[in-house]
């Protein structure tokens, strides 16, 4: 049967499919390093644009300095990743963007790095404005919210290739980093 009701349903289905493709295309466009917010400060207070890291892989995660459960585990996993990068002779940037710009400032990140002995020069701990932080989180699918004085969030690492294209999203708790080599 192909009456008017069926044609309307098919038309709506096609419209929804087109809308879904537009959303997917928009999400894909945001999956490029150059499409992310670019104005950040590192733990020394220096300005850094993410596009400055093009030319090697970038492993990007978000964290906050006062986290006691998820972020330490993510840092351990990123250190494990660093050892694999070293074993494979690959240079890469490991970028941590603070969820909480009020507390994850350059001084807080400097202390965090020193306390955890994360002193390698290819590790970047970044602070931005609240708007830039939220935009980056939204574009890369980092869900977070504040509960009391804590930032609630899920762990994840996104991987960009040398050209700045998003190639993988990894959950540090179940990461098989070797699959990326």
C-alpha positions as a printed NumPy array, in Angstrom:
array([[ 0.   ,  0.   ,  0.   ],
       [ 1.309,  3.348, -0.924],
       [-1.316,  5.816,  0.156],
       [-0.745,  9.406,  1.236],
       [-0.047,  8.398,  4.849],
       [ 2.806,  6.121,  3.816],
       [ 4.316,  8.829,  1.571],
       [ 4.209, 11.311,  4.47 ],
       [ 5.928,  8.816,  6.772],
       [ 8.583,  8.117,  4.135],
       [ 9.053, 11.858,  3.624],
       [ 9.519, 12.387,  7.345],
       [11.929,  9.446,  7.442],
       [13.994, 10.922,  4.607],
       [13.968, 14.321,  6.321],
       [15.152, 12.759,  9.586],
       [17.864, 10.841,  7.74 ],
       [19.071, 14.064,  6.086],
       [19.028, 15.858,  9.426],
       [21.037, 13.015, 10.962],
       [23.606, 13.257,  8.169],
       [23.888, 17.016,  8.703],
       [24.439, 16.513, 12.431],
       [27.015, 13.79 , 11.745],
       [28.785, 16.043,  9.232],
       [28.831, 18.923, 11.719],
       [30.213, 16.623, 14.415],
       [32.882, 15.354, 12.013],
       [33.909, 18.917, 11.143],
       [34.386, 19.593, 14.874],
       [36.611, 16.522, 15.098],
       [39.596, 18.443, 13.794],
       [42.19 , 20.017, 16.047],
       [41.94 , 23.312, 14.177],
       [38.168, 23.481, 14.791],
       [38.601, 23.402, 18.572],
       [39.074, 26.49 , 20.761],
       [42.681, 27.641, 20.393],
       [43.342, 30.073, 23.248],
       [44.914, 28.206, 26.174],
       [47.619, 28.842, 28.753],
       [50.041, 26.148, 29.827],
       [51.299, 25.486, 33.348],
       [53.995, 28.145, 32.853],
       [51.384, 30.743, 31.866],
       [52.444, 30.735, 28.195],
       [49.849, 30.96 , 25.432],
       [49.379, 27.783, 23.402],
       [47.143, 27.108, 20.415],
       [46.34 , 23.447, 19.822],
       [47.288, 23.875, 16.155],
       [50.887, 24.408, 17.306],
       [50.935, 20.67 , 18.028],
       [50.198, 19.619, 14.439],
       [52.822, 17.36 , 12.897],
       [52.639, 14.612, 15.518],
       [49.849, 12.695, 17.187],
       [47.987, 14.428, 19.991],
       [46.401, 12.512, 22.877],
       [43.966, 14.865, 24.605],
       [42.117, 14.351, 27.853],
       [40.412, 16.552, 30.401],
       [40.999, 16.508, 34.138],
       [40.953, 18.704, 37.192],
       [43.63 , 19.213, 39.787],
       [41.479, 18.308, 42.813],
       [40.203, 15.005, 41.384],
       [41.069, 12.032, 43.581],
       [39.663,  9.044, 41.669],
       [39.252,  9.256, 37.906],
       [42.005, 11.711, 36.98 ],
       [44.842,  9.894, 38.805],
       [43.861,  6.691, 36.992],
       [43.805,  8.557, 33.671],
       [47.272, 10.008, 34.389],
       [48.592,  6.511, 35.169],
       [47.213,  5.269, 31.855],
       [48.708,  8.221, 29.981],
       [52.079,  7.444, 31.558],
       [51.692,  3.865, 30.332],
       [50.894,  5.269, 26.889],
       [54.042,  7.439, 27.104],
       [56.155,  4.34 , 27.759],
       [54.658,  2.678, 24.65 ],
       [55.343,  5.792, 22.584],
       [58.947,  5.716, 23.809],
       [59.265,  1.999, 22.972],
       [58.009,  2.696, 19.438],
       [60.23 ,  5.756, 19.05 ],
       [57.213,  7.969, 18.392],
       [56.945, 11.59 , 19.384],
       [53.465, 12.692, 20.449],
       [51.873, 15.427, 22.523],
       [49.858, 14.545, 25.598],
       [47.433, 17.346, 26.393],
       [45.387, 17.72 , 29.554],
       [42.775, 20.49 , 29.591],
       [41.411, 21.551, 32.954],
       [37.683, 21.143, 33.578],
       [37.714, 23.843, 36.267],
       [39.408, 27.058, 35.01 ],
       [38.978, 28.775, 38.379],
       [41.136, 26.178, 40.132],
       [42.998, 24.518, 37.244],
       [45.11 , 27.606, 36.607],
       [48.782, 27.543, 35.546],
       [50.016, 27.558, 39.152],
       [47.675, 24.679, 40.077],
       [48.835, 22.645, 37.075],
       [52.509, 23.382, 37.855],
       [51.989, 22.012, 41.362],
       [50.033, 19.019, 39.999],
       [52.829, 18.158, 37.541],
       [55.568, 18.431, 40.14 ],
       [53.642, 16.404, 42.717],
       [53.037, 13.581, 40.221],
       [56.436, 13.813, 38.491],
       [54.852, 14.529, 35.091],
       [57.71 , 16.715, 33.901],
       [58.125, 15.614, 30.271],
       [58.154, 18.504, 27.81 ],
       [55.629, 16.828, 25.492],
       [52.956, 16.935, 28.22 ],
       [50.805, 20.059, 28.232],
       [48.505, 21.034, 31.098],
       [46.176, 23.74 , 29.827],
       [43.769, 26.291, 31.243],
       [41.256, 28.289, 29.247],
       [38.196, 30.373, 29.775],
       [35.063, 28.665, 31.029],
       [33.465, 29.216, 27.596],
       [36.436, 27.65 , 25.759],
       [36.531, 24.744, 28.225],
       [32.841, 24.01 , 27.776],
       [33.076, 24.336, 23.994],
       [36.016, 21.93 , 23.782],
       [34.279, 19.467, 26.116],
       [31.087, 19.626, 24.047],
       [32.872, 19.224, 20.715],
       [34.827, 16.188, 21.924],
       [32.076, 14.551, 23.985],
       [33.548, 15.111, 27.456],
       [30.465, 15.22 , 29.67 ],
       [30.989, 16.943, 32.996],
       [29.024, 18.725, 35.676],
       [29.678, 20.197, 39.091],
       [28.31 , 18.509, 42.195],
       [28.998, 20.447, 45.374],
       [32.692, 21.305, 44.969],
       [33.529, 18.32 , 42.756],
       [33.647, 18.06 , 38.994],
       [31.897, 14.877, 37.964],
       [33.134, 13.397, 34.688],
       [33.878, 10.266, 32.739],
       [37.412,  9.392, 31.688],
       [38.305,  9.5  , 28.023],
       [41.19 , 10.299, 25.745],
       [40.745, 11.484, 22.184],
       [43.472, 10.872, 19.641],
       [44.314, 13.172, 16.749],
       [46.624, 12.16 , 13.913],
       [49.542, 14.252, 12.623],
       [47.157, 16.258, 10.437],
       [44.87 , 17.07 , 13.365],
       [42.035, 14.69 , 12.464],
       [40.282, 12.796, 15.257],
       [41.125,  9.114, 14.811],
       [40.113,  7.432, 18.075],
       [38.373,  7.835, 21.398],
       [39.715,  5.673, 24.203],
       [38.432,  4.908, 27.678],
       [41.571,  4.836, 29.857],
       [40.118,  2.187, 32.173],
       [39.943, -0.349, 29.359],
       [42.584,  1.104, 27.051],
       [44.476, -1.137, 24.685],
       [47.066,  1.467, 23.72 ],
       [49.011, -1.071, 21.677],
       [46.104, -1.161, 19.199],
       [47.056,  2.411, 18.244],
       [50.488,  1.377, 16.952]])
